[in-house]
């Protein structure tokens, strides 16, 4: 009896070990222009000569390693399985190139690690197209993007000004983007019909990324009900960040430039340059906290423009609102105020220092455009406003809460 039980226990144990090994074992596949393209691409000698072949062979849990090379694409690489595509030696010399004609990657449930994506392209939708288009370099859903470089990707509006999102990257549906660099995307753009550089949406996270020197009509980083943490966004035109819902914290937003103009007429275009919020545009209940917002400019709200959102515990320093001579204050009803912060409707400014901001019109520090609807109350509470070149309290402002602010000269 004991012998039977022992044999049975050993058999069960053996089956469990085998099952566990088969479940956890993952394969490595290789891609190199010097491979002999022998499936299953299990080493460098047998490496696939194109990325899509290795992707198609891989199974969930596998890793596809890319040798140093510039992979010039004729078709978008499509991935719909839980695999990792990784530059073997890092992103410096492992480049995937869309030739300024196609999107580089369209991926779901996958990971991209340690590679460079360049010259991807996406065009906006056309009249009657019900779906917004995403991602010139990469369109990712429920993915991990880590340690990658995105450069010189582009996008343009479709017919009737339907603008895509994310010239370099669109990451949606719970994606995580970390430790990436985005630069020189849409550098050939006109500033009127260019998508955001990076779009994160629908519960995604972007953290520890650098987004610099890009051209965009709507914000280098476009956050749609997602989270932004510890990023640097600087040197972009025509806005640093657009926050539509979600949250941002512990970020640095500096040296971004919005537009001083009010309206731009482009044939076939419904897009105008970002004239509000040179640093950050906050809307749809978004909360921005513990950020440095410095040396940004725009016509309205050089540092920050808030409409139904909150800025708290942040430093707003040396920003400016300005206008071009052809579009003076009041042109088409648009002011040119709020060098540091411009609030409209349900805007909240709490526990912030607003320092050294200027306006070429009247209000260098904080300006608000009040609503006659008490529901749209503006709250300005526990702030320090100092050394700005002027403060105004609009004559029609009554649905405003002003509490415990320290204001140079005791006036707004």
N, C-alpha and C positions, 0 to 999 in steps of 0.2 A: 504493500500500500504506500509506504513512504517513498519507495523507488518510483512508483507511478506519479505521485505528487511532485517529486523532484524533477522528473522528466517534463511534466506538464508546466511547472514553473519556469524551467529553463526555456521551453519552447515559447511561452508567452513573453519572456524577457527578450529572447532573440527577435521575435516579431516586433516588439516595441522599439528595439534598437534599430532594426531595419527601417521601420516606418519613420522614425525620427530622422534617420539619416537621409531618407529619400525626400522628406519634406524640407529639410534645412539645406540640403546640398544645392548650391547654385553654380552655374557655369560662368566662365570668363570667355568672352569672344573678342576678336581682334580685327581692327580695320587698319590697313596700310596700303599705300599705292604700290609697295614692293611685294605684297603678298601674292600667292598663286591662286587665291580665290577658291579654296577647297573647303566646302562645308564639313563640319560645323564651325569652321574658323577658330579652332581651338588654340592656336599659337601664332606667332608672328609670321612664320613661314607659310602657314595655310591661311593667312589673314584675308578677309574680304577686301576687295578693292573699292567698295562703295558702302556707305553707312547704312542705306536702306536694306541691303541684303543681310547684313548682320542683325539689324533690328527685326527683320521678318523671321530670322532663325531663332532669335533669343526667346526665352520664356520668362515668366514672372520670377523676379529675384535675381536674374542674370545681370552681369555688367558687360557693357560693350566698351572696350578701350580703343581710343583713336590715337594713332601715331601722329607725330608732328608733321603737318602738311596743311596746305590750303585746299580744302575740299570745295571745289566750284560746282554748284548745284544746277541741274537742269529741271528738277522737280522738287517740290517741298518734301522733306522727310516727315513721314507720318508715323506716330507711335501711339498705340492704344493699349499698352500693357505696362505692368509695374517693373520696369527695368531701369538701369542707370546707364547713361551715356557719358563717358568721362574722358577728358584729355589726359593721356598717360603721363605727360610731363608738365601739365599745367597749361594755362591759356595763352602763353606768349607766342608759341609757334603752332598751336593747334587751332586752325581757323576754319569755320564753316561760312561760305560766301554765297549769298543769293544773287550776285551779279546785278543788283539794283533792278531785278525783274520779278522775283518771287519771294514769298515768305520762306525762311530757312527751316523752321520746325513748327509742326502742328502736333501737339502732344497732350495726352491725358494719362494721369496716374503714374507718370514717369519722373525721372530725375535727370537734370543736366548739370554736370559738374566740371569745373576747371577747363573751359574752352572759350574761344572767342567767336562771337556771332557778328558778322558784318555784311553790309550791302543787302540786307533783307528789305522787302518793300511790300506795302499794302495800300490799296486804294479804297476809298470810301464807297459806300453803296450808291445806288442810282434810284431815281424816282420809282416808287412802287416796291422797293426792296424793304421788307419789314424788319430785317435784322441788321443791327450795327455790326461792323466788321472790326476785328481786333488783331493786333500783333503783326508788325512788319518783319521783325527778326524772329520772334517766337510767340506763338499763341499757346498758352499752357492752362490746363484745367486740372485742379487737384494735383499739382506737381510740386517738386522741389527744384529750385534753381539756385545753385551755390557756386561761389568762386568764379563766376563767368565775367567776361568783358563783352560789352555791346558797343560797337562803334560804327558810325557812318551808315546806319540803317535809316530808312526813310518811309514816308507815307504822304498821301495827298488826298484831298477831298474827292468825292465822286460828283456826279452831276447834281446840280442844285444844292451844293454845299453840304452834302452828307459826309461828315468827318469820321474817319476811323479812330480807334483808340490804341495808343501804344506803338509808335513807330519802331521802337526797339523791342519792347516786351509788353505783352498783355498777359497778366497772371490772374486767374479767376478761380472761383469755386474752392476756396480753402487752400490755395497755393501758398508756399513759403519761398520768399526770395531773400537770400542772405549773402552778404560779403561780395557783392557784385559792383562793377564799375560801368557807368554809362556815360559816354562822351562823344561829342561831334556827330550826334544824330540829327538828321534833317538840316545839315549845315548849308545845303543848297536851297532851303526853303525860303518862302517869301514872308513868313510871319503872319500871313493871313489865312492860309489854307493848310496848315500843318498840324498833325495830331500831337497829342502828348507824347513824350519820349517813353515814359513808363506808365502803364495802367495797372493798378491792382484793384480787384473788385470782388464783391460777393463773399466777404468773410476771409479775405487773404491777408497775409502779413509780409511786409518788407522791412528788413532790419540790417543795420550796419552797411548800408550801401552808399556809394558816391555817385551823384548825378550832376554832371557839370558840362557847361559849354554846349548846350543843345539849343535848337531853335524850335519853337512851338507856338501855336496860337492860343492854347488853352492851359498851359502849365507843363513844366518838364515832368513833374510827378502828378499823376491824376489818380486820386484815391477815392474809390466808390464803396462806401460802407466797409472799409477795411482798416488795418492798423499799420502805422508807420512808427518805427522805433530807431533812434540813434543813427539817423541818416544825415549826410551832408548834401545840400542842394545849393549849388552856387554857379554864378556866371552864365545863367540861362536867359534867353529871350523867348517869349514875352511874358513869362511869369515863372516863379519857382514851383509853387505847389497849389493844386486845387483839391480841397477837401470837401467832398460831398458825402456827409455822414462819416461815421467811423471816428478814429482818434489818432493823434500824433503826439509823440512825447520825446523829449531829450534829443531834439534835432537842431541842426544849425542851418539856417537859410539866409544866405548873404550874396550880395553882388548880383542879384537878378534884376532884370529891367523889363517892366511892362511898357505899355504904349501911352504916349501923351495925347494921342488922337481920340476922337469920338467915333468916327465912322470911316470905313474904307469901302469904296465901291470897286469891286472886282467882277469882271464879266463872268456870269454863271455862278457867282459865289454868294452865299448867305452868311459868310464868316467875317467877323471883324476882329482886330487884334485885341488882346486882353488889356483893357484900360483900367481894370479894377484889381487891386491887390498885387503889386509887383513881387512881393515876397510870398504871401499866402492868401488864398481866397477860401474863406470858411463858410459853409452853408449846410443846410439840411440836418442841423443838430450836431454837427461835428464838434469835437472838443480837442483843442491844441493846448498842450501844457509843457512847461519846463523847456522852452525853446529859446534860442538866440535868433533874433530876426534883425539883421543888420545890413545897412547900406543897399537897400533895395529901392526901386523907384517905379512909379506909375502915375497916371493922371489922378486917380481916385484911390486913396489908401495906399500910399507908397510902400509901407511895410506890410499892413494887413487890411483886408476888407472882410467885414463880418456881416452876414445876413442870415439870421437864424443859426447861430453857432456861438461858441465860447472860446475865448483866449484867456488863459490864466497862468500865473506863476512864470511869466516869461519876461525877457528883456527885449524891448523894441528900441533900437539904437541907430541913429544917424540915417534914417530913411527919408525919402522925399516924395512929395506929390508935385507934378509939374505938367505944363500943357504946351502945345506948340502954337505959334502965333496964328495959324490958320483956324484953330479951334479954341478960342478963348473961353474962359469960364462962362457958363450959361449957354454955350453953343449946343443946340438941340436939347436944351434943358439940363446938360451935364455940368456939374461943378468941377473944380480942380482943387480938392482939399484933402485934409487928413494925411499929412506927411508921414505920421507914425501909424495911426489907426483910423479907419472909417467904418462906422457902424450904421446899419440900417435895419429898422424893424426889431426883431427879437435877437439883438446882438448883446453879448455879455463880455465885459472886460473886467477881470478880477485879479487882484494881487500881482499886477504887472508894473514894471518900471518903463516909462516912455520918456526917452532922453535924447536930446540933440537932434530931433527931427525937424525938417523944414518943409515949407510949401511956397510955391511961386505965386500963390493966391493969398489966402488969409490964415489958414489953420495948419500950423506945423505939427501940433501934437495929436489931439484926438478931436475928430469931428463926427457928429452923428446926424443922420437924416431921420427925424422922428416920424412916427406914424400917428394918425389921429385915432387909430384903433387901440384901445387900452390893452388888448390881447397881445399886441406887438410891442411890449414894453422893452426898452433898452435899459440895461443895468450896468452902471460903472461904479465899481466898489473896491475899496482898499488898494488904490493905485497911487503911484508916484509919477507926477508929470512935471518935468523939470528941464529947463534950458532948451525948450522948443521955441520956434519963432512966432508963436501966437496961438491963442485958444479962443474958440467962439462957442457961445451957447445959442443955437438957432432960435429965432423969435417964436417959432411955432412949436417948439419942443415942450411938451407937457407930459407925455407918457414916458418919462425917464426917471430912473432911480439913481440918485447920486449919493453915495454913502462913504464916509471915512476915507476920502481921497486927500492926498497931500499935493497941492497944486501951487507951483511957483506964482507968486503974486496974488494968490487966492482967487483966481478967476479962470473961467474957461474961454 
